[in-house]
Amino acid sequence: ELGSASFGAKDACTPCNGDGQYADETGLSACKSSPAGNKPAANRQSVEMCELGSASSGAQDACTPCNSDGQYSDELGLAACKTAPAGK
């Protein structure tokens, strides 16, 4: 079932609720890890791109805000925050 994987069990599936895990297909033997710039959707059945102002290196439940001094994110789905040039 979507959002879960069998992990080798024949009769039961386990929810994909570990850090950054999701399952967008039925019949998976293992959960997938969210790729860089994405986080799992709340239902764990797909991934969502990180919002403006955040980034993710992947396999994380949430995108990290780019709120440190000199960091920003002006694009959706960034793997890492950008660093502002000196003096900006």
C-alpha positions in Angstrom: 0.0 0.0 0.0 1.2 3.6 -0.6 3.1 5.0 2.3 4.4 1.6 3.5 6.7 -1.2 2.6 6.9 -4.9 3.3 10.6 -5.2 4.4 10.4 -8.9 3.4 7.2 -9.7 5.3 4.6 -11.5 3.3 1.5 -10.5 5.2 2.0 -7.0 6.5 3.5 -3.7 5.5 5.2 -1.3 7.8 4.5 2.5 7.5 7.4 4.5 6.0 7.7 6.9 8.9 11.4 7.1 9.5 13.4 10.2 8.8 12.8 11.2 5.2 11.0 8.0 4.2 8.1 7.6 1.8 6.5 5.1 -0.6 5.0 6.3 -3.8 4.4 2.8 -5.2 2.6 -0.3 -4.0 4.6 -3.5 -3.4 7.8 -1.9 -2.3 10.1 -4.1 -0.2 11.8 -1.0 1.4 10.8 2.6 1.8 12.4 5.3 -0.4 14.4 8.2 1.0 13.5 11.7 0.0 16.0 13.2 -2.4 17.9 16.4 -1.8 15.7 19.5 -2.1 12.6 17.5 -1.0 10.8 16.2 2.1 8.1 13.5 2.4 4.5 14.6 2.1 2.5 14.3 5.3 0.9 11.1 4.1 4.3 9.6 3.2 3.0 8.7 -0.3 5.1 11.3 -2.2 7.6 14.0 -1.8 7.3 17.8 -1.8 9.9 20.3 -2.9 11.4 22.5 -0.1 9.7 25.9 0.0 11.4 29.2 -0.7 13.6 30.1 2.3 14.5 26.5 3.1 16.6 23.6 1.8 17.2 19.9 2.5 20.2 17.7 1.8 17.8 14.7 1.5 16.5 11.9 3.7 15.0 14.4 6.2 11.4 14.9 7.4 11.6 18.6 7.1 13.4 21.3 5.1 15.8 23.4 7.1 15.1 27.2 7.2 17.9 29.3 5.6 17.8 31.8 8.4 21.5 31.9 9.4 23.4 35.2 8.8 24.1 35.5 5.1 22.1 32.5 4.0 19.0 32.5 1.8 17.0 30.3 -0.6 15.3 32.0 -3.6 14.3 28.8 -5.4 12.1 25.8 -4.7 13.7 22.5 -4.0 17.2 23.5 -3.0 19.6 20.9 -1.6 21.5 23.6 0.4 21.0 27.2 1.3 22.8 29.8 -0.7 25.3 32.2 0.8 25.0 35.9 0.1 28.0 37.6 -1.5 30.1 39.7 0.9 28.6 43.2 1.5 25.0 42.1 0.5 
